[in-house]
């Protein structure tokens, strides 16, 4: 046992050695493990692993304790090293620190130590505490989501919608503002054919031909078109950048559309006025 402890003491990191018996008796622990698990050596060495580190939900199949037990069983049965990522395993806080459990997440390596007959005698249990890293990732995701929500709100207010047009599959992903512009709120997966059904029949062929040209040449997309909404119609102006794949082939269009209905109405009214004036002059 002294030799095992000497080996562990010489290794940087969070290590524990357990016997390959029914209790997974702990026989050596690094100082770093004692520190992060808030335990003392005399409370750990010689004790069954799951008696000391019971987790707060040990009876659940998805709990950290159950996951670790299955891993140790597999290592002993197969003689193969096991690696686990982001295992949720809560650590019991000492009563002096308030008691209860402290949620932690660990990357785990369980490696067998075999005797001269090839039987697993011990398991070296090495962990890395990734709790802080995961919390940082979660915070970053929350901040990104908040930023996206602000952007979507701004786009809704401004009447601008964004889209992603996959040229090979003809799938079009739209944000909430774009779905509202084309009258397709509540739609799931959208393909070009779905959008064409909503468009004015005089604009459908132009959109198809423009999409085919973008797929062939890699040109960017720019087009005025009309969508039919009940008894009326809405004029939209769309512009998108053509993005190529690693082989240099046109892959998808990413862009935005704005509602230009009022502009078009003004333009048409001015055109009618101009036509009227010209006819009077003639």
C-alpha positions as CSV (number, residue, x, y, z in Angstrom):
1,X,0.0,0.0,0.0
2,X,2.9,2.3,0.8
3,X,4.3,1.8,-2.7
4,X,0.9,2.7,-4.3
5,X,0.6,5.9,-2.2
6,X,4.2,6.8,-3.2
7,X,3.3,6.4,-6.9
8,X,0.2,8.6,-6.5
9,X,2.1,11.2,-4.5
10,X,4.5,11.6,-7.4
11,X,1.8,12.2,-10.0
12,X,0.3,15.7,-10.5
13,X,-3.5,15.6,-10.7
14,X,-6.5,14.1,-9.2
15,X,-5.9,10.3,-8.6
16,X,-7.5,7.5,-6.6
17,X,-6.6,3.8,-6.6
18,X,-9.3,1.3,-5.7
19,X,-9.0,-2.5,-5.3
20,X,-10.8,-4.6,-7.9
21,X,-13.1,-6.1,-5.3
22,X,-16.8,-5.9,-4.6
23,X,-16.5,-2.8,-2.5
24,X,-14.0,-0.9,-4.7
25,X,-11.9,-0.3,-1.6
26,X,-9.8,2.8,-1.8
27,X,-6.1,2.3,-1.0
28,X,-4.4,5.4,-2.2
29,X,-5.4,9.0,-3.0
30,X,-3.5,12.1,-4.2
31,X,-3.5,15.2,-2.1
32,X,-5.2,17.0,-4.9
33,X,-8.1,14.6,-4.9
34,X,-8.5,15.0,-1.1
35,X,-8.6,18.8,-1.6
36,X,-11.2,18.9,-4.4
37,X,-13.4,16.3,-2.8
38,X,-13.2,18.0,0.6
39,X,-12.2,14.8,2.4
40,X,-9.4,13.7,4.7
41,X,-7.1,10.7,4.0
42,X,-8.1,8.9,7.2
43,X,-11.7,9.2,6.1
44,X,-11.0,7.7,2.7
45,X,-8.2,5.1,2.7
46,X,-9.5,1.6,3.5
47,X,-13.1,2.6,2.9
48,X,-15.5,1.4,0.2
49,X,-15.6,4.0,-2.6
50,X,-19.4,4.4,-2.7
51,X,-19.7,4.5,1.0
52,X,-17.7,7.8,1.1
53,X,-18.7,9.2,-2.3
54,X,-22.4,8.3,-2.4
55,X,-23.6,11.0,-4.8
56,X,-26.9,12.7,-4.0
57,X,-29.0,10.4,-6.3
58,X,-27.1,7.0,-6.2
59,X,-30.2,4.9,-6.9
60,X,-30.8,6.5,-10.3
61,X,-29.3,4.7,-13.3
62,X,-28.2,8.1,-14.8
63,X,-26.6,9.3,-11.6
64,X,-22.8,9.9,-11.4
65,X,-22.4,7.1,-8.8
66,X,-24.2,4.6,-11.1
67,X,-22.2,5.7,-14.1
68,X,-18.9,5.3,-12.3
69,X,-19.9,1.9,-10.9
70,X,-20.7,0.6,-14.4
71,X,-17.4,2.0,-15.7
72,X,-15.4,0.2,-13.0
73,X,-17.3,-3.0,-13.6
74,X,-16.4,-2.8,-17.3
75,X,-12.8,-2.1,-16.6
76,X,-12.5,-5.1,-14.3
77,X,-14.5,-7.4,-16.7
78,X,-12.6,-6.4,-19.9
79,X,-9.2,-5.2,-18.6
80,X,-9.6,-2.2,-20.9
81,X,-9.3,1.5,-20.0
82,X,-12.5,3.5,-19.9
83,X,-12.9,7.2,-20.6
84,X,-16.0,9.2,-19.6
85,X,-16.7,12.9,-20.4
86,X,-18.6,15.4,-18.3
87,X,-19.9,13.1,-15.7
88,X,-22.2,14.8,-13.3
89,X,-21.1,13.7,-9.8
90,X,-22.0,15.8,-6.8
91,X,-19.6,16.0,-3.8
92,X,-20.7,16.0,-0.2
93,X,-19.7,19.1,1.7
94,X,-18.4,18.7,5.2
95,X,-20.9,19.7,7.9
96,X,-18.5,22.5,8.9
97,X,-19.0,23.9,5.5
98,X,-22.8,23.7,5.5
99,X,-23.3,20.1,4.5
100,X,-25.3,19.0,1.5
101,X,-23.9,18.3,-1.9
102,X,-22.0,20.5,-4.3
103,X,-22.6,19.8,-8.0
104,X,-19.5,19.0,-10.0
105,X,-18.7,17.7,-13.5
106,X,-15.7,15.5,-14.3
107,X,-13.8,14.0,-17.2
108,X,-12.8,10.5,-16.0
109,X,-10.2,7.9,-16.9
110,X,-10.4,4.4,-15.3
111,X,-7.3,2.4,-16.1
112,X,-6.7,-1.2,-15.0
113,X,-3.5,-2.5,-13.1
114,X,-3.1,-6.2,-13.8
115,X,-1.1,-8.9,-11.9
116,X,1.3,-11.3,-13.6
117,X,-1.6,-13.5,-14.6
118,X,-3.4,-10.7,-16.4
119,X,-6.1,-10.3,-13.9
120,X,-7.2,-6.7,-12.9
121,X,-6.0,-6.1,-9.3
122,X,-6.5,-2.4,-9.0
123,X,-8.1,0.4,-11.0
124,X,-6.5,3.8,-11.2
125,X,-9.2,6.4,-11.2
126,X,-8.1,9.8,-12.6
127,X,-10.4,12.7,-13.0
128,X,-10.4,16.3,-14.2
129,X,-12.8,18.8,-12.7
130,X,-14.4,20.6,-15.6
131,X,-17.2,22.3,-13.6
132,X,-15.8,25.8,-14.1
133,X,-15.2,25.2,-17.8
134,X,-18.8,24.0,-18.3
135,X,-20.2,26.9,-16.3
136,X,-18.2,29.3,-18.5
137,X,-19.6,27.6,-21.6
138,X,-23.2,27.8,-20.2
139,X,-22.7,31.5,-19.5
140,X,-21.4,32.1,-23.0
141,X,-24.4,30.3,-24.5
142,X,-26.8,32.3,-22.4
143,X,-25.2,35.5,-23.5
144,X,-25.3,34.4,-27.1
145,X,-28.9,33.5,-26.8
146,X,-29.7,36.9,-25.3
147,X,-27.8,38.6,-28.1
148,X,-29.7,36.6,-30.7
149,X,-33.0,37.4,-29.0
150,X,-32.2,41.1,-29.1
151,X,-31.2,40.9,-32.8
152,X,-34.4,39.0,-33.7
153,X,-36.5,41.6,-31.9
154,X,-34.7,44.4,-33.8
155,X,-35.2,42.6,-37.1
156,X,-38.9,42.1,-36.3
157,X,-39.4,45.8,-35.5
158,X,-37.4,46.9,-38.6
159,X,-39.3,44.6,-40.9
160,X,-36.1,42.8,-41.9
161,X,-36.0,39.0,-42.2
162,X,-33.0,36.7,-42.7
163,X,-32.7,33.4,-44.5
164,X,-30.3,30.6,-45.3
165,X,-30.8,28.9,-48.7
166,X,-29.1,25.6,-49.2
167,X,-28.6,25.4,-53.0
168,X,-28.2,21.6,-53.2
169,X,-31.2,20.6,-51.2
170,X,-33.3,23.8,-51.9
171,X,-34.0,24.0,-48.2
172,X,-34.5,27.5,-46.9
173,X,-34.1,28.3,-43.2
174,X,-35.9,31.5,-42.1
175,X,-35.9,33.5,-38.9
176,X,-39.1,34.6,-37.2
177,X,-39.1,37.9,-39.0
178,X,-38.6,36.3,-42.4
179,X,-41.4,33.8,-41.8
180,X,-43.7,36.7,-40.9
181,X,-42.8,38.6,-44.1
182,X,-43.7,35.7,-46.3
183,X,-46.7,34.6,-44.3
184,X,-45.3,31.3,-43.2
185,X,-45.4,31.5,-39.4
186,X,-45.6,28.1,-37.8
187,X,-43.9,26.3,-40.7
188,X,-41.3,23.6,-39.9
189,X,-38.8,22.6,-42.6
190,X,-39.2,24.9,-45.6
191,X,-38.2,24.1,-49.2
192,X,-38.1,26.3,-52.2
193,X,-41.4,24.8,-53.5
194,X,-43.1,25.9,-50.3
195,X,-42.0,29.5,-50.8
196,X,-43.0,29.4,-54.5
197,X,-46.6,28.6,-53.5
198,X,-46.7,31.8,-51.6
199,X,-45.3,34.0,-54.4
200,X,-47.0,35.9,-57.1
201,X,-47.1,33.6,-60.2
202,X,-45.2,36.2,-62.3
203,X,-42.2,36.1,-60.0
204,X,-41.9,32.3,-59.5
205,X,-39.9,31.5,-62.6
206,X,-37.5,34.4,-62.1
207,X,-36.7,33.2,-58.6
208,X,-36.1,29.6,-59.8
209,X,-33.8,30.8,-62.6
210,X,-31.9,33.2,-60.4
211,X,-31.3,30.4,-57.8
212,X,-30.1,28.0,-60.6
213,X,-27.7,30.8,-61.8
214,X,-26.3,31.3,-58.3
215,X,-25.8,27.6,-57.9
216,X,-23.8,27.4,-61.2
217,X,-21.8,30.6,-61.2
218,X,-21.5,31.5,-57.6
219,X,-23.2,34.9,-58.2
220,X,-24.8,36.7,-55.3
221,X,-28.6,37.0,-55.1
222,X,-30.6,40.1,-55.5
223,X,-34.3,40.3,-56.4
224,X,-37.6,42.1,-55.9
225,X,-40.6,39.7,-55.6
226,X,-44.2,39.6,-54.4
227,X,-45.8,37.3,-51.9
228,X,-49.5,36.7,-51.6
229,X,-51.1,37.3,-48.2
230,X,-54.9,36.6,-48.2
231,X,-56.5,39.0,-50.6
232,X,-53.4,41.3,-50.8
233,X,-49.7,41.1,-51.7
234,X,-46.5,42.3,-50.2
235,X,-43.4,43.4,-52.1
236,X,-40.1,42.2,-50.8
237,X,-36.5,43.0,-51.7
238,X,-34.0,40.2,-51.1
239,X,-30.2,40.3,-51.2
240,X,-27.8,37.4,-50.3
241,X,-24.2,36.5,-50.4
242,X,-23.2,33.2,-52.1
243,X,-20.9,31.1,-49.9
244,X,-18.7,28.4,-51.3
245,X,-17.7,25.0,-49.8
246,X,-14.1,23.9,-49.2
247,X,-13.9,22.7,-52.8
248,X,-14.8,26.1,-54.1
249,X,-18.3,25.2,-55.3
250,X,-21.4,27.4,-54.5
251,X,-22.9,26.0,-51.4
252,X,-25.5,28.3,-49.9
253,X,-27.0,31.8,-49.9
254,X,-27.2,33.8,-46.7
255,X,-29.0,37.1,-46.8
256,X,-32.0,39.2,-45.8
257,X,-35.3,40.5,-47.1
258,X,-37.1,43.8,-46.4
259,X,-40.6,44.9,-46.9
260,X,-40.7,47.5,-49.7
261,X,-44.4,47.5,-50.2
262,X,-45.0,51.1,-49.4
263,X,-42.0,52.1,-51.6
264,X,-43.5,50.1,-54.5
265,X,-46.9,51.6,-54.0
266,X,-45.4,55.1,-54.1
267,X,-43.4,54.2,-57.2
268,X,-46.4,52.8,-59.0
269,X,-48.5,55.9,-58.0
270,X,-45.8,58.2,-59.4
271,X,-45.7,56.1,-62.6
272,X,-49.4,56.4,-63.0
273,X,-49.3,60.1,-62.4
274,X,-46.5,60.4,-64.9
275,X,-48.4,58.4,-67.5
276,X,-51.5,60.6,-66.9
277,X,-49.5,63.8,-67.4
278,X,-47.9,62.4,-70.6
279,X,-51.3,61.5,-72.0
280,X,-52.6,65.0,-71.3
281,X,-49.7,66.5,-73.0
282,X,-50.2,64.3,-76.0
